[in-house]
Amino acid sequence: MNGVYVHLRQRMAAWPVLDAAGCGVTESALRRHAGPLGALALFDDPEAQREVAAAWIARKVPPAAERLAPLDGYRHARLRIGYLSSDFCRHAMSFLIAEAAARRIRADEIDILIDLNGLTRGARLGVLRWKPAPVQATYLGYIGPVPLPELDWLICDAVAIPPGRAPLYAPPPLVLDGCYQANDSQAMDLPVVSRAEAGLADDAFVFCCFSHHYKITPAIFGAWTKIVGAVPSSVLWLVDDGAASRRNLTARWVASGLAADRLVFAPRVDPARYRARMTLGDLFLDTAPYNAGTIASDALRMGLPLLTLEGRAFAARMAASLLTAIGLVQLIAADLDGYVAMAVELARDPAALAAVRQHLAGDAWQRSLGDAEGFTPRLEAGYRRVRLGGM
């Protein structure tokens, strides 16, 4: 229950989240059992994240009775790639038939099995423990260590996990050439939106962040209050992530000396309107140590500049990978003071912000993050390298 307690406090912005006073355990026990998702937002430390994940796996996912895949793999002329995800089928029964699913994967002689859940909701680790494929990798769903003995690789890139930090991860990193993140390049049909309907003044400078509130830490929120306080007529626009977090964040905001009406909450909307709404912001302020991932890519696609704080762990370097790929490394801050200074500078220098917007207004996203045709062979090259005996 400790992990649930910690993550609920994260979601509510009830800080400090590791407050042991109300739950009858020590702070060290809360840290150890924070839960895999909570750990990504708590610790900018791959080793700490790995320890939390290993403890969770030990509690939740017992070893299987046997290994199904042959040790020497298969000799198929073409690689057979399988993708494993609970999101393909949300029926509860899909979570209860791990052995049956594993035996089907073995019968299909899948060469490489890619897990898309990791340690997130609906994780299919029970299937992986049967080792139904000779090579098994985890990708996208969980941006951190997944120390399951039956996993062979963690798909990433050299910005997200630099070579010197590879030994800190389990399973070992499989480094792709270029950005690790796959994106859909298809054109989007978006509605017309306006600042008026979003409750934003036309003359305001709109800092924004649309990430879940569990990713917001006291340090990053304190930085946001400094940024808005230093830029007259600016506001911070966040997604509404529940009454409790909205109440707690507003109380902290007002306690910092800022007017409540300079903190604006956007209601949740359908995907098309959510993307269209991003065009109303001026600068996306990323969370740390758990960066935006898909949301960061959406922001850049919609021409919304994004400022990130680069950390040590995979989750703390996601946005840096995206900005590197799209050619905006100048928006990667090395420390919190630099993050605040860069945000204020961009808000005060219309020409500098316009230059960033001009870069995004061209085909930068389509040529980099949105280049699905270019991404495919890079991913396939990684698969070929890890085919049994190929490394």
WOCOR-V834027 format. One record per residue. RES is the residue in one small letter. D_LAST is the distance of its C-alpha to the last C-alpha in Angstrom with 1 decimal. Layout:
RES	D_LAST
RES	D_LAST
//
This chain:
m	40.8
n	39.9
g	37.1
v	39.4
y	42.1
v	39.9
h	38.5
l	42.0
r	43.2
q	40.5
r	41.4
m	45.1
a	44.6
a	46.5
w	45.7
p	44.8
v	42.4
l	42.0
d	45.7
a	46.2
a	49.9
g	50.2
c	47.8
g	48.7
v	45.3
t	44.2
e	42.3
s	39.4
a	39.2
l	39.1
r	36.3
r	34.3
h	35.0
a	35.0
g	32.6
p	29.2
l	30.7
g	33.5
a	31.2
l	29.5
a	33.1
l	34.2
f	31.6
d	29.8
d	27.6
p	24.1
e	25.0
a	28.3
q	26.7
r	24.2
e	27.1
v	29.2
a	26.5
a	25.8
a	29.6
w	29.9
i	27.3
a	29.0
r	32.3
k	31.4
v	28.6
p	29.0
p	26.4
a	26.5
a	28.1
e	25.2
r	21.6
l	21.9
a	18.5
p	17.8
l	15.3
d	13.8
g	13.9
y	15.7
r	15.8
h	17.3
a	18.0
r	17.5
l	15.3
r	17.7
i	17.4
g	19.8
y	21.3
l	23.1
s	26.0
s	29.5
d	30.8
f	30.6
c	33.5
r	35.5
h	37.7
a	37.8
m	37.1
s	33.5
f	33.0
l	34.5
i	32.6
a	29.1
e	29.1
a	30.5
a	27.9
a	25.0
r	26.4
r	26.8
i	23.1
r	22.4
a	25.1
d	23.6
e	20.3
i	18.3
d	14.6
i	13.8
l	16.6
i	17.4
d	20.0
l	22.4
n	24.8
g	23.1
l	26.1
t	28.8
r	31.7
g	31.0
a	27.6
r	26.1
l	24.4
g	26.5
v	24.6
l	21.2
r	22.4
w	22.8
k	19.1
p	20.1
a	16.7
p	13.6
v	11.6
q	14.0
a	14.2
t	17.3
y	18.7
l	22.1
g	24.5
y	24.2
i	23.3
g	22.4
p	20.7
v	20.6
p	20.2
l	20.1
p	18.3
e	17.3
l	15.4
d	11.7
w	11.7
l	14.5
i	14.6
c	16.4
d	16.9
a	17.5
v	21.2
a	21.1
i	18.8
p	18.9
p	16.3
g	18.9
r	19.4
a	15.9
p	16.7
l	19.7
y	17.9
a	17.0
p	14.7
p	12.4
p	12.6
l	10.5
v	12.4
l	13.9
d	15.7
g	19.3
c	20.9
y	19.2
q	22.5
a	23.3
n	27.0
d	29.6
s	31.1
q	34.2
a	37.6
m	39.5
d	43.1
l	44.4
p	47.9
v	50.3
v	50.4
s	52.7
r	53.0
a	56.3
e	55.0
a	52.3
g	54.9
l	53.8
a	56.3
d	56.0
d	56.5
a	54.2
f	50.9
v	48.5
f	45.6
c	43.5
c	40.7
f	39.9
s	37.4
h	38.3
h	40.6
y	38.4
k	36.3
i	39.4
t	39.9
p	43.2
a	41.8
i	40.7
f	43.9
g	45.9
a	44.3
w	45.2
t	48.8
k	49.0
i	47.6
v	50.1
g	52.9
a	52.4
v	52.6
p	56.0
s	56.1
s	52.5
v	51.2
l	48.0
w	47.1
l	44.9
v	44.1
d	46.4
d	44.3
g	47.2
a	50.6
a	49.6
s	47.1
r	49.4
r	52.3
n	50.4
l	48.9
t	52.3
a	54.0
r	51.6
w	52.1
v	55.9
a	55.8
s	54.0
g	57.1
l	55.9
a	57.9
a	56.5
d	56.8
r	54.2
l	51.6
v	51.1
f	49.2
a	48.0
p	48.3
r	45.3
v	45.4
d	43.6
p	40.3
a	42.1
r	44.7
y	42.3
r	40.5
a	43.8
r	45.1
m	42.5
t	44.4
l	47.3
g	45.5
d	45.4
l	42.5
f	39.9
l	39.6
d	36.2
t	35.9
a	34.1
p	32.1
y	31.1
n	31.0
a	31.9
g	29.0
t	30.2
i	33.7
a	32.7
s	31.2
d	34.4
a	36.5
l	34.9
r	35.2
m	38.9
g	39.5
l	39.9
p	38.8
l	36.7
l	36.8
t	34.1
l	33.7
e	30.3
g	29.3
r	26.5
a	24.9
f	22.9
a	26.1
a	28.1
r	26.0
m	25.8
a	28.8
a	27.8
s	24.7
l	27.1
l	29.7
t	27.2
a	26.1
i	29.7
g	31.0
l	33.1
v	31.7
q	35.3
l	35.5
i	33.1
a	35.1
a	34.0
d	36.6
l	39.2
d	42.1
g	40.3
y	39.5
v	43.3
a	44.4
m	42.2
a	43.4
v	47.0
e	46.6
l	45.2
a	48.1
r	50.7
d	49.4
p	49.7
a	48.6
a	45.3
l	44.6
a	45.8
a	43.3
v	40.4
r	41.9
q	42.3
h	38.6
l	37.8
a	40.7
g	39.0
d	35.9
a	33.5
w	32.2
q	31.9
r	29.9
s	27.4
l	27.2
g	29.0
d	27.1
a	25.7
e	25.1
g	23.1
f	21.1
t	20.1
p	17.9
r	16.2
l	15.4
e	14.4
a	12.0
g	10.2
y	10.5
r	9.1
r	5.8
v	5.7
r	7.5
l	7.5
g	5.8
g	3.8
m	0.0
//
